[in-house]
Amino acid sequence: MKKAHELTRGELIARISPLAPVLAAIARENSFSKAAEKLGVHQSAVSHRITQLEEALGFGLFARTTRQITPTEYGRVLCAAAIEAVDVWDGAFDQLEKFRTAGAVRLSVASALAMKWVLPNLANAQEAGLEIALDVNDRPVDFSTGTMDAAIRFGVGPYPGLHSSLLKKAEIMPVASPGYVSGDRTFEDVIRASEITLLKDAVGERDGTDFNWGYYAAQAGLDLTRAIDDPKAVVFDRADLVLQAAINGMGIGLGRTLLIEGDIAQGFLKPVGKAVAMKSAYWLVCSPEFAKTERYAKLLGWLKSAMK
């Protein structure tokens, strides 16, 4: 067996580090037997491991008598380092346990999704034992600040540098209040009527999600140029405001998955054209670290179940 002077610093650290809890317990209890009791092992195991370490180091760590043990000069140095190391790890594991299992999940969502889907479903999350602290924000989250745990994003995805889980694919369709479009006319017939007004979401025109009338027209095989360019078209900067305007009878809005199901089910809106698939979808994004936690797994499970 190599002696201390024959070992590199790395080898010494490798020998001593696993025994840090033992050294710290002995130093704090000033007793091998009490240290063994605290660690849940036999006293002979503690004595044997310390003896092996002393033999490897080539010097004694404790002066032993029948009544007490006293750290040597060497022992005091190593025990102090062991206590500091154990305290650091205890604090780290306390934080890790809290990070993994405790507290509300801080979830950031865009305003339209918050109003039309998340808020109506929060009670269901609580019934599932999930506590959500909601942050309504239309800007992308910077997870490096540590203020948010996760976010729901609508876009093409996945998102480089983030853990991305697909929640639900999306479709878009024209919707209006039941009284705005009478009869069973097709959308092509309706859109030709001079009294029809399109409601547009300015953000969807520029954010790369293809949540706009131009994308819908191309996918549905329709020529909506006149209606889209009509100066009577009303422009909003939020998708939920478009839908509220449609509910109020101001025109035909473009609705998408998750934002319109509730209003359609309650009779506030009705589809007036066919649905088309989008390239964009709903994603749950977070840091790779948070994705390993139990809270993330619980949040992801609930969201996927609720969005079926």
N, C-alpha and C positions, 0 to 999 in steps of 0.2 A: 504494500500500500504506500502510495506517495505521501511524503510529509508536506507540511505547509510550504516550505521553501522550494519544493519541487513542483508545486502546482502553479499554473497560471492564475491570473486574477479571475478570468472567466470560470475556470474549474473550481476555484474557491467559492465563488458566488453560487455556482450550481450545487455545491455540496451544502452550503449553509441555507440557501433560500427555502428549501422544503421544510427546514426545521425552524423557520421564523415563528410560527405559532407556538411551538414548544418552548423556545427560548423566551418569548414574550410572556407566556403563562407562568413559567418558573420565576421570571423576574418580578412579575406582579404578585404572585402568591408567596414568593420566598420559600417555596417548598416543592419538592418533587411530587409528593403524594397529593397535595392540593392541586398542583398543575395537572396531574394525571386525571384527577376527578373532574376538573373543569373541561378537559379535552375528551373525556369519555373513554380513556384507555387505562391499562394497568400501569402501576408505578414502575414495574420492571421494564416496561416498554420505553418509558421516558428515560429511565436511568441508562438503559442499553444504548439508546440513540445518542444521548449526550456523550457517553463514553466513546462511542465510535467516532463522533465528531471531534472530540478532543484528541483521539489517537491520530486522526487524519491531519489535524491542524498542528499537532506537535506541542501543544500547550494546554494547560487546564483552564476551564472556563468558570468553575465554581470550586470554592474551598468548602469541603464537607465536614461536618461534625455530627455527632449523634443527635444534636438538638436543632441545628439549623444549617443552611447553606448560605454562602456569601459569594457573590460574583467576584472574580479576580479582576485585575485591571483589563485584561483581554475580554473577560466575560461582560464587563460593564459596557464596553464599546459595542460588542455584538448584540447584547440585549437591548440597548437603546435603539440600534438600527432595526432590530426585529420588532420592537414595539411600534416604531414609526411605520414600518412596512405593513404590519397587521392593521393598524388604524387606517391607513390609506385604503387597503383592500376592503375593510369593513364599511368605510364610507362609500366606496365605489359600488359595493353590492347593495347597500341601502338604496342608493340612487337607481341602480339597475332594477331592483325589485319594484320600486315605485314607478319607474319608466315602463316596465312591462305590464303591470297589472292594475295600478291604482289611478284614480282620477278620471276626469272627463276627457274624451278625445276632442282635441281642438281641430275642428273641421272647417275649412274655407270653401265656400261655394259662391258662384255668381248670383247676382240679385234675382234674375229671372227664375233660375232653378230653385232658389231659396223660397221665393214667394209661391211658385206654382206646384212644387213637389216636396221639398224638404220640410218646410213648416207643417204642411198637412200630415206628414208622416212621422213627426217627431214623437208623438205619443206612442206610436207603435215601437219606436226604438227604445223608449223607456220601459215598455212592457217586456221587451226582450232583454232587459238588464243592461242596456247600453246608454251611457250618459254622454251626450254630445254638447260641447260648447261651440256654438255656431258663429262663424265669422263671415259676414256677407261682404264680399269684395270682388269687384270685376277685374281686378289686376292679378296677374300670375303671382303665386306665393314664392317668396324667397325662403326656402327651408333652412338655409344656413343661419338665419337669425334665431332659430329655436322657438319662435312664437307660435307656430302652427305644427300640428302633427301630420295632417293629411289634407288633401284638397280634391274636389271633383272637378275635372276639366272636361270641356266639350271641344273636341278637335280631332284631327287625323290620328295623332299619337302613333306609337308610344313616344315618351319624352326622354331624350338622352340625359343621362346623369341621374335620373329619378327611377324609382321602382314604379312601374305602371301596370295596373290591372284593368283589363277591359270589363266594364260593368254592363253596358247595353249598347247595341247598335241603334241607329236612329233613322227615322223617316220624316219627311216633310210633306205637308198637304195644305191646301187652301181651306180656311175655316171662316165662318161668319155666324152672326146671330141667326137663330131660326127665322126671324121675321125679315131679315135683310134680303135674302134670296128666296123668292116665292116659287112654288111649284117644283117640278122635278127636272128642270132644265139642266143640260150638261154645263160643265164649267166653260167650255168653248163658247156656248151660246151666251152664258151669263157675262163673260168678259167682253163681249162685243157691245153690250149695252152701254150707252153713253153715260147713264147715271151711276155706273159702278165705279167705286173708288178703291184703289189698292192701298193697303197700309204696309209700309216698308220699315225694316229695321236697319238703321244706318250702320250699326256695328257689324251685322252679318254681311254687309256689302264689302267690308274691308278687312275682316279679321282672319281670312283664309279658311273659314269653316264651311263655306259654300251654303250658308244659311241665307239665301237671297232668292229673289224672283228670277233672276237670270239663270241660276243653276236649275231651279225648278222647271222653267220653260224648256231648257235644253234636254233635261232628262224625261220630261213628259211629252216631248215632241210638239210643243205649242209655240206659236208666234205671239208673244206678249209684249212686243216692242212698244206698240202704241200705248198700252195700259201702263207699262213700267215708266215710260217717258212722259206720261200725262202730268201736267203741272198740278192737277188736282190731287195727285197721290200725296198721302200724308206720311211724313217720316218721323220715326221715333228713334231713341238711342238705346232702347231696351226691349227685348223680346216680349216680356210680360206686359209692357205698356201697349205693344201692338195688339196683343190678345184682349186686353181690357177695352181698347178702342173698338175692336171687332164685336165684343160683347155689347157695347153701347150702341151698336148699329152704325158705326162710322164708315165701315167698308169691309173689304175682304182682307184678312191677314194671313200670313204664312205661319203655320204652327208646326212644331216638331214634337217628337216623342218625349214623354214625361211632362211637357209643358201644357198639353192640351187634353189629356185623357180625363182629368178631373172635371174640367169645364164641359166636355162633351157628355160625360156620364150624368152630370147634373142638369143638362139641357140648356146651358148657357151658350154653347157653340154647337155647330154641326159642320161636318165635312162638306165641302162643295166642289171638290175635285179629288182625283185619285192621289194616293200616296206614292212617293218615289223614295228610293233608298239614298242615303247620304254616305259619303266617304267618312265624314266625321262621326264620332261616337262619344259616349260618356266613359271617362276613365277615372279611376281612383289612383292618385299619385301621392308619393311620399318619399322620404329619404330611404336609402337601402337599410339603414339601421332600424328605423321604425317598422319597416316591413317584416322584421323578425319577431316582433312583439305579439303577445296575446291580444292586446287591444286592437292591433291592426287586423288580426285574423277575425276577431269578433265583428269589427266594423265592416270588413269586406263581406263576410257571410251575411250580415243583415242587409246590406245594400243590394247584393245580388238577389236575395230572397224577395226583398220589397220591390225590386224593379222588374220582376218577372212579368 
